[in-house]
Amino acid sequence: MQQFLNTALGGLTLGMVYAAFALALVLIWRSTRVVNFAQAPMAMVTTFVALAVIEAGHSYWLGFAAALFSGLLLGAFLERVVVRPVEGKAEINAVILTLGLFIVLHALAAVVFGNRFRSFPAPFGIRGLEVGDHTIALTGFGIFTVLAVVVVMALLVALFRFTDVGLRMRAAAHSPEVARMLGVRVGRMLTLGWALASVVGSLAGLLIAGGSLVHPGYMDSVVVYGFVAAVLGGLDSPVGAVVGGVLLGLSLSFVSGYVGSQLVALAALGILMLVLTLRPGGLFAHTPARRV
């Protein structure tokens, strides 16, 4: 029974990590209709900014704020300077461009920060909580991760459902020409979408890095699972991203704990194929209305 509980708690924490990355993908998809493959290296760069601040003798939380702020600037900069020239052209152009950014940011980070593994601190304990005579697989940092992801999900739902800015962002993404005719400053909305998505991605990078080792490729193993979580829940749904992340984390944790860790990647592929076959738009996709 304790093994089952620990496996479930481990899967929950792992799923929230996937959900954090999936939320960044959902945000940029809803606000720009671009699948950003450079999201992971962007988060990696801002995590190294936080590490530089912390290693300079400042507090973890100052490094945390520096990572989010640098993520905001990095997202806005990349959209205005790199992505803007291909906006309005074939959608595949932007996707290929983000793949190029993935490679370039990796190379730049290796030059600037080095390739060695470095320890990244966590603001809360990373040892399992003790309940009676037992230690459960839930840490103080794991609880912080769960709460942070839930808060970000709630903020994104509120942004897109209840604010004018969210409505303008969605209009700019879905129909930029009509949005311009209605007075929406499409360029600013796209810049804002990239900037906010980069902030959420920076948070994901910090949550993944906490209490472990970082290097320029430390986010690579999370990219695939984050994409699977986003597709599982539906790229248009913040709630779906979190539910997808949790379902994926629990599934992979049980596969690793009861079947074999070598089958985790195969299980993720199986889940992705199953969802794309039965419900291509994801579990939380809305069925489009048909005009008859």
Disulfide bonds with the S-S distance in Angstrom:
none
